[in-house]
């Protein structure tokens, strides 16, 4: 019975509470809804070191003066944010773009001071480096001084190093401009020389390190011939005065080259790298043989059955080596006894690395050639002599003339536009040839579009840029 009284009491109390009239004084207001648009759409393209200007178009559901609104502009990396970058608090944005090139979200937060309700609009912002993409040309003036310019699709920027480094000059021994990409897609831009080398920021071209900084203990003689990476960019190799150096870019801390891997050899400047592994094939000019380097250890080859030649006993002078189809490389050799030439094709991943050998039967002026470019799309190799460009058809074992410049222009450099790593590609990969000429005190740069036969489309060039100094090296720099 007592239990029933308790239930009745609780029910009565709930009934009384439900009949209570809420007499609270609530002052309800409409919220000013704000939307933001931009003339030109929601994607913004801007170059690093330019001024970004954005004039947003506001729409409001209530008549609120813009002086009663707060504006906050910021940006963050996209799609993986790494912190917020404050840009300004004005209605319109005007800011100097000093952020690294990349993809960002530009965010505008508009807050009505009365309601304190924020509204957010985001734009996709693509920042390109001023030196983002184009042909690097290493120039030499009449005094032997070296400089680097970049020929972009719409303009040519001259004297990059001097302008970015308070008039400082490159070492006079500079002979090569090199671009490498590591596994994190970071770019290494270096100018290599017989006495020194300099690395610069790929964004600003300001000098960051010199050759001596690249080693745990710098070699007594600096004569850097090449600096290259595996195609995945996990390992780097450097050839200095015939010695080979190696470091693992996946190692924690600042990666540096250790001591030279020494042995009874003298290493050529050409490296024949694998895609992902820490492996590269090398050529020993002292003993005229190929060597295999894996994780910093150099060994000979086993020469399995089916080898087209003896990797351990080539006994020919390596004239040039460059990429070919897939994991193959084309190596042009000269028999010093007979003066005859042959192309040895090696595979850096196959069980039989000594894949093919083609004797060159007819190649005009080949003995005088100093500039070469091997195609990664066709079994072709280009070489230049004087003002002539020849195409060597490797399986046909013959070369033919494909272009001749005017009589007053001599070829000074030759380079195919080629993606050097697995993480980089171009629509015209292996389909564009860059050529530099010099005559009458003026350097010129040309590009040629390559057809499926290896000939130049239309039998002429696509683009010509004049007004340069003598160009001694070319390198295509992919977008950053």
RASUL-V380507 format. One record per residue. N is the residue number from 0. RES is the residue in one letter. PSI is psi in degrees with one decimal (NA if undefined). OMEGA is omega in radians with two decimals (NA if undefined). Layout:
n res psi omega
N RES PSI OMEGA
N RES PSI OMEGA
This chain:
n res psi omega
0 X -41.9 3.12
1 X -38.4 3.14
2 X -41.2 3.14
3 X -34.2 3.10
4 X -39.1 -3.13
5 X -44.4 3.13
6 X -41.3 3.14
7 X -39.1 -3.12
8 X -42.9 -3.13
9 X -42.7 -3.14
10 X -41.6 3.13
11 X -42.5 -3.12
12 X -44.0 3.13
13 X -36.0 3.13
14 X -40.9 3.14
15 X -43.4 -3.12
16 X -36.1 -3.11
17 X -19.8 -3.14
18 X -3.2 -3.11
19 X 131.0 -3.13
20 X 122.4 3.14
21 X 113.7 -3.13
22 X 23.5 3.13
23 X 148.7 -3.12
24 X 91.3 -3.14
25 X 121.3 3.13
26 X 99.2 -3.06
27 X 136.9 -3.13
28 X 148.1 2.99
29 X 147.1 3.14
30 X 131.8 3.09
31 X 110.9 3.14
32 X 129.0 -3.08
33 X 131.5 3.02
34 X 152.3 -3.05
35 X 135.0 3.04
36 X 170.5 3.10
37 X 132.4 3.03
38 X 126.6 -3.09
39 X -5.8 3.06
40 X -174.9 -3.02
41 X 4.1 3.08
42 X 127.7 -3.07
43 X 127.9 3.06
44 X 130.5 -3.14
45 X 149.2 3.08
46 X 145.4 3.03
47 X 140.1 3.13
48 X 7.7 2.95
49 X 173.2 3.08
50 X 126.3 3.12
51 X 125.4 3.10
52 X 127.8 3.11
53 X 124.3 3.07
54 X 98.5 -3.09
55 X 148.4 3.06
56 X 117.6 -3.07
57 X 142.0 2.99
58 X 132.3 -3.10
59 X 149.3 3.10
60 X -11.5 3.09
61 X 156.4 -3.12
62 X 88.8 3.14
63 X 129.7 3.12
64 X 139.7 -3.14
65 X -16.2 3.06
66 X -14.7 3.10
67 X 13.9 3.10
68 X 144.6 3.04
69 X 139.9 -3.11
70 X 135.7 3.08
71 X 120.3 3.11
72 X 136.0 3.10
73 X 170.7 3.13
74 X 155.9 3.05
75 X 152.3 3.12
76 X 145.1 -3.12
77 X 135.9 0.21
78 X -2.3 -3.12
79 X 97.4 -3.10
80 X 148.9 3.07
81 X 41.7 3.14
82 X 155.5 -3.11
83 X 136.5 -3.13
84 X 111.9 -3.14
85 X 132.9 -3.06
86 X -25.9 -3.13
87 X 169.3 -3.11
88 X 16.6 3.11
89 X 165.9 3.11
90 X -47.6 3.07
91 X 145.3 -3.14
92 X 130.1 3.00
93 X 108.8 -3.03
94 X 147.2 3.07
95 X 128.7 -3.05
96 X 99.2 3.10
97 X 11.0 3.10
98 X 151.9 3.09
99 X 149.4 3.08
100 X 147.5 -3.14
101 X -170.4 3.14
102 X 129.0 -3.08
103 X 162.8 2.87
104 X 124.4 3.04
105 X 123.1 -3.02
106 X 131.1 3.00
107 X 122.6 3.06
108 X 121.7 3.12
109 X 126.3 -3.08
110 X 127.9 3.02
111 X 118.6 -3.07
112 X -31.6 -3.09
113 X -44.1 -3.08
114 X -17.8 -3.08
115 X 25.2 3.10
116 X 121.4 -3.12
117 X 149.1 3.02
118 X 135.1 -3.01
119 X 135.3 3.03
120 X 133.9 3.13
121 X 140.2 3.07
122 X 149.3 3.01
123 X 124.4 -3.08
124 X 121.3 -3.13
125 X 113.2 -3.13
126 X 121.9 3.08
127 X 143.6 3.09
128 X 148.8 3.10
129 X -30.2 3.08
130 X 32.9 -2.95
131 X -49.9 -3.05
132 X 139.9 3.10
133 X -174.5 3.13
134 X 117.6 2.95
135 X 132.9 3.04
136 X 126.3 3.08
137 X 115.3 -3.05
138 X 152.8 3.06
139 X 124.6 3.14
140 X -175.3 -3.06
141 X -18.2 3.11
142 X 1.7 -3.11
143 X 5.0 3.10
144 X 144.8 -3.08
145 X 145.8 3.05
146 X 161.9 3.12
147 X 133.6 3.01
148 X 163.7 3.07
149 X 129.0 3.11
150 X 106.2 -3.13
151 X 178.7 -3.10
152 X -26.1 -3.05
153 X -5.5 -3.12
154 X 164.8 3.06
155 X 125.8 3.11
156 X 120.9 -3.02
157 X 158.4 2.95
158 X 50.6 -3.06
159 X -43.8 -3.03
160 X -47.7 -3.12
161 X -41.9 -3.13
162 X -34.5 -3.10
163 X -11.5 -3.03
164 X 40.9 3.02
165 X 41.2 3.07
166 X 2.9 3.12
167 X 146.8 -3.14
168 X 149.8 3.02
169 X 153.8 3.04
170 X 141.4 -3.10
171 X -19.4 -3.14
172 X 0.8 -3.12
173 X 128.7 -3.09
174 X -15.1 -3.01
175 X 139.1 2.93
176 X 130.2 -3.01
177 X 136.9 3.06
178 X 126.0 3.08
179 X 153.4 -3.13
180 X 126.8 -3.14
181 X -176.5 -3.01
182 X -21.3 3.11
183 X 6.4 -3.11
184 X 11.7 3.01
185 X 140.9 -3.11
186 X 142.6 3.05
187 X 117.1 3.10
188 X 119.9 -3.05
189 X 147.7 2.96
190 X 117.3 -3.03
191 X 143.5 3.14
192 X 170.3 -3.13
193 X -17.3 -3.14
194 X -20.4 -3.13
195 X 170.9 3.05
196 X 151.5 -3.09
197 X 133.9 3.02
198 X 141.2 -3.13
199 X 161.1 3.03
200 X 132.8 3.12
201 X -11.9 3.13
202 X -42.1 -3.02
203 X -16.3 -3.07
204 X 14.5 3.04
205 X 139.6 -3.11
206 X 135.3 3.14
207 X -41.7 -3.13
208 X 163.0 2.98
209 X 171.3 -3.05
210 X -40.2 -3.10
211 X -23.1 3.14
212 X -10.5 -3.07
213 X -9.3 -3.05
214 X 151.2 2.96
215 X -47.6 3.00
216 X 116.6 -3.07
217 X 142.9 3.08
218 X 152.8 -3.13
219 X -36.4 3.12
220 X 120.7 3.09
221 X 115.9 3.09
222 X 70.5 -3.00
223 X 124.8 -3.09
224 X -33.2 3.13
225 X 155.4 -3.13
226 X 116.4 -3.03
227 X 167.4 -3.02
228 X 156.6 2.89
229 X 159.8 -3.02
230 X -26.1 3.05
231 X -17.9 3.11
232 X 21.8 -3.12
233 X -14.7 -3.09
234 X 147.3 -3.13
235 X 149.9 -3.14
236 X 147.5 3.13
237 X 132.9 3.09
238 X 118.9 -3.14
239 X 113.8 3.09
240 X 41.3 3.10
241 X -0.9 3.07
242 X 150.6 -3.13
243 X 135.2 3.11
244 X 154.4 -3.03
245 X 142.8 2.88
246 X 153.9 -3.09
247 X 115.5 -3.09
248 X -10.9 3.08
249 X -7.9 3.14
250 X 139.5 -3.13
251 X 154.2 -3.12
252 X -175.2 -3.14
253 X 116.4 -3.09
254 X 135.1 3.08
255 X 155.9 3.07
256 X 134.7 3.07
257 X -153.8 3.13
258 X 156.6 3.09
259 X 144.4 3.03
260 X 105.1 -2.97
261 X 155.1 3.11
262 X -173.7 3.14
263 X 72.8 -3.12
264 X 164.4 2.97
265 X 116.6 -2.92
266 X 131.7 3.03
267 X 162.7 -3.06
268 X -13.3 -3.08
269 X 131.5 3.06
270 X 140.4 -3.11
271 X 92.5 -2.91
272 X 155.0 3.00
273 X 172.6 -3.10
274 X -62.8 -2.98
275 X -29.5 -3.05
276 X 166.5 -3.13
277 X 46.7 -3.01
278 X 137.7 2.99
279 X 145.1 2.99
280 X 145.1 -3.12
281 X 164.2 3.05
282 X 129.3 -3.13
283 X 108.3 -3.10
284 X -17.9 3.13
285 X -49.5 -3.10
286 X 1.2 3.08
287 X 65.2 -3.12
288 X 160.6 3.01
289 X 149.9 3.04
290 X 155.7 3.13
291 X 130.3 -3.12
292 X 121.4 -3.14
293 X 119.0 3.11
294 X 40.7 3.07
295 X 3.7 -3.14
296 X 127.6 -3.07
297 X 131.1 -3.14
298 X 168.5 3.03
299 X 176.1 3.14
300 X 160.6 -3.11
301 X -16.9 -3.12
302 X 74.1 -3.12
303 X 169.0 3.09
304 X 138.2 -3.13
305 X -0.2 3.13
306 X 135.8 -3.14
307 X -16.7 3.11
308 X 170.3 -3.09
309 X 109.3 -3.13
310 X -27.2 -3.10
311 X -2.9 -3.04
312 X 63.4 -3.12
313 X -43.6 3.09
314 X 41.3 3.05
315 X 158.5 3.13
316 X 125.3 3.08
317 X 113.5 -3.14
318 X -40.0 -3.07
319 X 148.0 3.03
320 X 135.7 -3.14
321 X 171.0 -3.04
322 X 156.5 3.04
323 X -159.8 -3.12
324 X 141.5 3.05
325 X -127.4 -3.11
326 X 21.5 -3.13
327 X 156.0 3.01
328 X 147.4 3.07
329 X 127.0 -3.13
330 X 120.5 3.13
331 X 120.0 -3.12
332 X 151.8 3.07
333 X 129.9 3.04
334 X 112.4 -3.05
335 X -19.6 3.11
336 X -47.0 -3.08
337 X -18.4 -3.08
338 X 5.1 -3.11
339 X 155.9 -3.08
340 X 154.5 3.06
341 X 149.3 3.05
342 X 118.8 3.06
343 X 126.5 3.13
344 X 125.1 -3.13
345 X 147.7 3.05
346 X 128.5 -3.08
347 X -1.2 3.13
348 X -18.1 -3.06
349 X 158.3 3.10
350 X -27.1 3.09
351 X 95.2 -3.06
352 X -32.6 3.12
353 X 83.7 -2.89
354 X -53.5 -3.02
355 X 156.1 3.09
356 X 127.0 3.13
357 X 116.9 3.01
358 X 138.4 3.09
359 X 115.8 -3.05
360 X -33.5 -3.10
361 X 110.9 -3.14
362 X 96.4 -3.09
363 X 133.0 3.03
364 X 11.4 -3.09
365 X -33.6 -3.11
366 X -16.5 -3.14
367 X 0.4 -3.05
368 X 140.2 3.06
369 X -10.8 3.14
370 X 128.9 -3.06
371 X 155.8 3.02
372 X 123.4 -3.11
373 X 133.5 -3.09
374 X 138.9 3.01
375 X 3.2 -3.13
376 X -30.6 -3.11
377 X 164.1 3.10
378 X 63.9 -3.08
379 X 155.5 3.02
380 X 131.0 3.09
381 X 146.3 2.98
382 X 154.7 -3.05
383 X 140.5 3.08
384 X 121.9 3.13
385 X -111.8 3.12
386 X 11.2 -3.08
387 X 141.8 2.99
388 X 128.7 3.13
389 X 151.4 3.05
390 X 118.6 3.06
391 X 113.1 3.06
392 X 107.2 -2.96
393 X -51.6 3.13
394 X -32.5 3.13
395 X -16.7 3.08
396 X 24.2 -3.10
397 X 152.8 3.10
398 X 153.1 3.09
399 X 153.1 3.10
400 X 129.5 -3.14
401 X -18.5 3.10
402 X 145.1 3.07
403 X 127.1 3.09
404 X 166.0 3.07
405 X 158.9 -3.01
406 X -24.6 -3.09
407 X 10.7 3.13
408 X 122.7 3.09
409 X 138.2 -3.12
410 X 132.4 -3.12
411 X -11.1 3.09
412 X 155.4 -3.05
413 X 130.6 -3.12
414 X 134.3 3.00
415 X 144.3 3.02
416 X 108.1 -3.04
417 X 135.9 3.03
418 X 124.2 -3.07
419 X -15.2 -3.07
420 X 169.3 3.14
421 X -24.2 -3.06
422 X 3.5 -3.10
423 X 139.6 3.07
424 X 158.4 3.11
425 X 149.9 3.05
426 X -31.7 -3.13
427 X 33.2 3.13
428 X 125.2 -3.11
429 X 11.2 -3.10
430 X 1.9 3.11
431 X 128.9 3.11
432 X 126.5 3.05
433 X 134.3 -3.11
434 X 134.8 3.08
435 X 141.7 3.09
436 X 166.1 3.11
437 X 137.5 3.10
438 X 142.7 3.14
439 X 39.4 3.07
440 X 12.3 -3.11
441 X 133.2 3.03
442 X 145.5 3.11
443 X 153.9 3.12
444 X 133.1 -3.12
445 X 151.0 2.91
446 X 142.9 3.12
447 X 138.3 3.06
448 X 131.8 -3.00
449 X 131.0 3.11
450 X 176.6 -3.12
451 X -20.5 3.10
452 X -6.0 -3.08
453 X -12.2 3.08
454 X 165.5 3.13
455 X 133.6 -3.12
456 X 126.3 -3.13
457 X 4.9 -3.13
458 X 28.7 3.14
459 X 178.7 -3.10
460 X 160.8 3.11
461 X -36.9 -3.04
462 X 147.1 3.06
463 X 133.4 3.09
464 X 124.8 -3.14
465 X -170.5 3.08
466 X 18.8 -3.13
467 X 165.8 2.89
468 X -175.5 3.12
469 X 122.7 -3.12
470 X 123.8 -3.09
471 X -9.1 3.07
472 X 152.4 3.13
473 X 148.8 3.05
474 X 130.4 3.10
475 X 131.3 3.13
476 X 121.8 3.14
477 X 165.0 -3.04
478 X 137.5 2.99
479 X NA NA
